[in-house]
Amino acid sequence: MIKSPTILAVGGAYIERRGRVAGAFVPAASNPGTMREHVGGAVFNALRCAVRRGASASLLSVRGGDALGDTVLRAVTEAGIADLSAVFLDRATPSHTMLIDSDGGLIAGLADMVLYELALPKQIRRAKVREAIGSADAVLCDANLPSTALGRLAALAADKPVFALAVSPNKAARLMPVLDRLALAFMNRQEAGVLADVGIDADDQGIVDGLIRAGLKSGVITAGDEPVLGFDELSAFLISPPPLQKRTDTAGAGDALAGATIAALLRGLTLRAALREGIAAAMLVVESAAFTSAGFAEALALVPEARDLA
């Protein structure tokens, strides 16, 4: 058990733009709605939630030398995260533009992430990063890193736990070479299907079996409002999220689930208990509720205990 764990995160911290359609979405047409912009990214969102749950954190990412890069830096600093990122003055800061429906579901997204492909692998070779890994209790990464960079990061982490977020079905396969070195991977059902090499009709046990065959020892699989599937070397189980009082936006909920779960695991909780905390954190994000100790405790009280996978 680590009372105040230190986490080094490597991966995406970028500008997220979310366009919300006001009514029913009409393809190939101009849809009325609203657009808002904020700083997001899988590891940044997860790390910010882990900090809220008592962890100390540092972040290695890359950004451009533009105004959006300054916005990212301010958000990282305000979240209480130490910034180890590199700035490329002649490049634009990565961004992800999403179109979501009136219920908060994703319609389509456009990821402008070229800078991660070009620059993140080189950053892992920096002496400052090796020092940060050495002083961290755990490493968190996402599939915005190419497979070669993920492999190098896992090797540098040595015997420290490495947690990973799959990010998207297109990028999930990048985790394949390091699955056997991960302490835990977070993914949605589509990403899990890619990693497990199973069809879309595979049942929960089939997905778990496929992931284990691929080398993954422990995983968490989400599927919107459906029960969250977790497994480790002891068992596989399901936890059903409670009904939401209100829904504003589901984007970022999976990252919050990951961050809170990781913080709880590093404090010594079992995966079953830690995942309940993760679900509570995701509920606060989806309902845009204040992330206070009282609010978290109230949400956690609504999350049922895990039940074994039949």
Protein Blocks (a to p, Z undefined) as FASTA:
>chain_A
ZZbacdddedddddddddddfbdcdehiacddddddddedjklmmmmmmmmnopacdddd
dddfbfklmmmmmmmmmnopacfbdcdfkbccddddddddfkopafbdcddfklmmmmmm
mmmmpmklmmmmmmpmbdcddfkbcfklmmmmmmmnmmaccdddehiaklmmmmmmmmmm
pfbdcddfklmmmmnopafkbcfklmmmmmmmnopabdcddehjaccddddfkbccdddd
dddfbdfblghklmmmmmmmmmmmmnopafklmmmmmmmmmmmmmnopacdfklmmmmmm
mpccddddZZ
